[in-house]
Amino acid sequence: MNNLYFIGYEAAQQTSEQLTEKSPLANNEIVNNKIVQLAKQFDMTIVDSGFKPVANQIYFAYSHPWLSLYLELNGRVTRLQFDLAEGEVGFRAARVSKSNEVVAKAIGCKPHYRPKVFDATAGMGRDSLIMAMLGCEVIMHERSLPIYLLLENALNRLQQKWPDISACMHLENYDSLQVNEHWIRERKVDVVYLDPMFPERKKSALVKQEMRIFKVLAGEDADADQLMINTLKSGVKRVVVKRPKGAEHLASKKPNHEIIAKKFRYDVYLNH
Ligand SMILES: C[S@@+](CC[C@H](N)C(=O)[O-])C[C@H]1O[C@@H](n2cnc3c(N)ncnc32)[C@H](O)[C@@H]1O
């Protein structure tokens, strides 16, 4: 998946037929500037009219302030955008309860203490948002470039709505497997949070086409055990792993304790 193409926002349609229509780049300065800037930064091609979407190629469209990704999967072109401040995600985030959130217990929040968290598998940024809402500083790593770009765009929109919260969320396009003891110490990380993909999620959450596309972009996270081993070696005080109920422990490491939530569980490891 090395080829990423930008299309103008006029081309931001949802079906293959519509995508093949003539679609000149929008005559809109903000939109054009944003597309040109991203295309330059990430070495992408700008496609502005009369193209056919190719299976497994990723297309982006920017319609200020939304970045959308289009991917053809099984003959259907689907659009993917990330919400943080908007929709259900924003609604839930606005109602975060400082005392009742399960994640607050898992990461070790206390009445006058908020840990600095490193979310090593940022994804759609939803868990990071909840932790930032709880008052934590969160460093977020996402290694998939398309997912990173969508998340960065969602964070930009979050900044308009909740600037104080977005100021606590620091996203980097980086592979967390590279993180070591020195980095953890230098960035003053108290807790590492891991939520790698889990194949069995296919049956439940991944039924939606958007979630299938997310999985194509992120892959299976087959190296999650290695990430866990590296994380424990980094000497961080606490590691929290989000797992589906009934799943094995990452790297077969038994946690110090488990917190069971409605749909998943948290494995908590304390590093002494
Ligand atoms: C299940 S999703 C995380 C969902 C996230 N907790 C949320 O609330 O939206 C897993 C994400 O972690 C990313 N990921 C997996 N291993 C990684 C690594 N070693 N470094 C950076 N990102 C990683 C994947 O690309 C994927 O986007």
The ligand as an SDF file (V2000), in Angstrom:
LIG
                    3D

 27 29  0  0  0  0  0  0  0  0999 V2000
   -7.5120   -1.5630   17.4050 C   0  0  0  0  0  0  0  0  0  0  0  0
   -6.7360   -0.1180   16.7910 S   0  0  0  0  0  0  0  0  0  0  0  0
   -6.6940    0.9380   18.2020 C   0  0  0  0  0  0  0  0  0  0  0  0
   -7.9870    1.6260   18.4590 C   0  0  0  0  0  0  0  0  0  0  0  0
   -7.8620    2.7560   19.4630 C   0  0  0  0  0  0  0  0  0  0  0  0
   -7.5900    2.2690   20.7970 N   0  0  0  0  0  0  0  0  0  0  0  0
   -9.0750    3.6620   19.4640 C   0  0  0  0  0  0  0  0  0  0  0  0
   -9.6380    3.8960   20.5400 O   0  0  0  0  0  0  0  0  0  0  0  0
   -9.4650    4.1380   18.3820 O   0  0  0  0  0  0  0  0  0  0  0  0
   -5.0360   -0.5460   16.6430 C   0  0  0  0  0  0  0  0  0  0  0  0
   -4.2020    0.5300   15.9360 C   0  0  0  0  0  0  0  0  0  0  0  0
   -2.8480    0.4170   16.3930 O   0  0  0  0  0  0  0  0  0  0  0  0
   -1.9820    0.6170   15.3140 C   0  0  0  0  0  0  0  0  0  0  0  0
   -0.7210   -0.0640   15.6670 N   0  0  0  0  0  0  0  0  0  0  0  0
   -0.5330   -1.3850   15.8980 C   0  0  0  0  0  0  0  0  0  0  0  0
    0.7350   -1.6520   16.2230 N   0  0  0  0  0  0  0  0  0  0  0  0
    1.3920   -0.4520   16.2210 C   0  0  0  0  0  0  0  0  0  0  0  0
    2.7340   -0.0660   16.4770 C   0  0  0  0  0  0  0  0  0  0  0  0
    3.6800   -0.9660   16.7640 N   0  0  0  0  0  0  0  0  0  0  0  0
    3.0610    1.2380   16.3990 N   0  0  0  0  0  0  0  0  0  0  0  0
    2.1110    2.1680   16.0760 C   0  0  0  0  0  0  0  0  0  0  0  0
    0.8240    1.8570   15.7950 N   0  0  0  0  0  0  0  0  0  0  0  0
    0.4560    0.5630   15.8670 C   0  0  0  0  0  0  0  0  0  0  0  0
   -2.7070    0.0060   14.1300 C   0  0  0  0  0  0  0  0  0  0  0  0
   -2.2400    0.5510   12.9010 O   0  0  0  0  0  0  0  0  0  0  0  0
   -4.1570    0.4000   14.4340 C   0  0  0  0  0  0  0  0  0  0  0  0
   -4.4670    1.6510   13.8660 O   0  0  0  0  0  0  0  0  0  0  0  0
  1  2  1  0
  2  3  1  0
  2 10  1  0
  3  4  1  0
  4  5  1  0
  5  6  1  0
  5  7  1  0
  7  8  2  0
  7  9  1  0
 10 11  1  0
 11 12  1  0
 11 26  1  0
 12 13  1  0
 13 14  1  0
 13 24  1  0
 14 15  1  0
 14 23  1  0
 15 16  2  0
 16 17  1  0
 17 18  1  0
 17 23  2  0
 18 19  1  0
 18 20  2  0
 20 21  1  0
 21 22  2  0
 22 23  1  0
 24 25  1  0
 24 26  1  0
 26 27  1  0
M  CHG  2   2   1   9  -1
M  END
$$$$
